[in-house]
């Protein structure tokens, strides 16, 4: 009868070794947590081979005034040839005006506050209860394709710790043939370096960290140009 068990030697740490492992793990975790907000609020614009960078900047229209002002500063320093404001339906905001979509709100704010030397286009997404960032990215991608010409790089301007997840979603929508860079507006209610000292910082950072992890491992976007992806996308004018 063949043997059903066999003896093997297993190495286990002593209590001193186990304590050292716990200390090393706790220290590494603490360092990672301290820098988590800065990691999520990515600032990594595209640098093209000619050194000029992307010619198109996409601004997420849901940003508040401070975020849009930061986008205006980036536009002033860059060599962008056009700006696209993205976003879906809204009710209004505190300036007292009313816009049907975040895209139109963002575009209007940019124009009224000095972005007049290059086109600012509102590319609005339809109403959606989920995957709103992805749907906005698909609508922007389709609009760019309708303009003609090859698009191999874009920059995205997002808000704070939402930036890294937004870039990941736009990369999913645009595909590997388009490089997506990103800027992150600084948060108003907390600092990235000490995010854990405020309830707003803790909530924002932990929520975005969990959302980023879920998007990276579990979100399966429809195949590009498939019926499932295109069905909620309205026909846009050229």
Buried (B, 14 or more C-beta within 10 A) or exposed (E): EEEEEEEEEEEEEEEEEEEEEEEEEEEEEEEEBEEBBBBBBBBBBBEEEEEBBBBBBBBBBBBEEEBBBBBBEBBEEBEBEBBBBBBBBBEEBEEEEEBBBBBBBBBBBBBEEEBEEBEBBBBBBBEBEEBBBBBBBBBBBBBBEEEEEEBEBBBBBBBBBBBBBBBBBBBBBBEEEBBBBBBBBBBEEBBBEEBBEBEEBBEBBBEBBEBBEEBEEEBEBBEEEEEEBEEBBEEEEE
